[in-house]
């Protein structure tokens, strides 16, 4: 999710458009909704207990939201500092791997 956010923000900056942060968060909410259903469905099929399923769902939701927020703010920050925001593409991949 963070990589896609970086691409959309860098593209908006390159075209001189305003960055739509609320749109990015709406996309994250939609992605979390779909992934939550898939997570609970897969856990149910595999017989995973409810506490573990809840922990996995919460972790997945946090990762998606954090990656979208960082993926949106990192290129904006680099742009404000006068650094090419396209550099944030590699940085977001490394940050989310950590």
N, C-alpha and C positions, 0 to 999 in steps of 0.2 A: 504494500500500500504506500510505503514511503517513497519508493522509486517512482511510482506513477504521479505522486504529488509533486515531486521534484520536477518531473518532465512538464507537467501542466503549469507550474509556477514559472519555470525558466522560459517556456514558450510565451506565456503572458507577458513577462518582462521584455522579451525580445521583440514582441509585437507592439509594445507600448500600452498594453491593456492593464486594467486594474486587476489585481489578484483577488479572487473570490474565496476567502478563507471559510466563510460559512458554507459554501458549496462543497469545499473539501471535507468539512465535518459531516455534511449530509451524506456524502459518498461513504465516509467511514462508518456512519450509522447503518447504512444499507448493507455494507459489507459485513459488519458485525452481526446484523440480524440474520443474514444468510448463513454465515459460518457458525452461528450459535445453533441453528436448527440442524445443520450437518453434524456438528460436534455431539449434540445430545443424541441424535439418531445413531451415529456410529457407536457411541458409548453404550447405548441401549442394546444394539445388536451384539456387541462384544461382551455384554454382561458386566460392565464396569460399575462400581458402586456410585451412589449419588454424590458423595463428598468429593471423590476424585473427579467426577464429571464436572461438578461445579467449579473446582479448582482449575481444571483445564479450560473451561469456558471463560472464566474471569481472566486468566492469563492471556488467552487469545484476544479477548476484547481489549485489554490494556496494551498489548503489543500493537494491535491495529491502530488504536487512537494515538499512542505515542509516536508511531512511525509516520502517521499522517501529519501530526503537529510538527515534528522535526522536519519532515519532508517539505512542509510549507514554509516554516520560519527560517530554515537554514539558507535557502537561496535568496530569500528576501534580505537576510542579514548580510550575506556576502555582497549583494548588490549595493546595499547602503554603505558598505565599507569600501566600495570601489573595486571589488574583486569579482572576477567573472563568475556569475552564479552557476554556470555549468559544472564547475568543480564540485558542487555539492552532490552531484550524482554518485560519484565514487564514495564520498564521505558518508552518505546515508546508508549505503550498502555495508560499509565497515561498521558503522555505529549500530545498526540493527543486528549484525552478526554477533556483536559483543553482548 
